[in-house]
Amino acid sequence: TYEHDQLTIMSNWVRANSPDRFLDIGANIGLYSCILLRAGLVRSAIAFEPDHGNIRGLSANSTPNGVMDRL
């Protein structure tokens, strides 16, 4: 439920403030970036993930979600 609550707060903030780009620092698999991009709440995102294992997961998650071109 933590992620759901955080995503709701984030989505509401983004709707209210209309940023063009989302910075996802410590992106892990890019959950926040993918959700905001797929919902059309931001035009693009920069996802930074320093762990090589998680980078593979980020790539694997962003491609089927159709957001790789905006990430």
Number of C-alpha atoms within 10 A of each C-alpha: 6 7 10 9 10 12 16 12 11 14 18 13 12 17 13 9 10 12 13 11 18 19 14 17 12 13 19 20 20 25 15 21 26 24 16 22 21 14 10 11 20 20 15 21 22 15 21 16 18 12 11 10 11 16 18 13 13 22 15 14 17 19 13 9 12 13 19 17 9 15 22
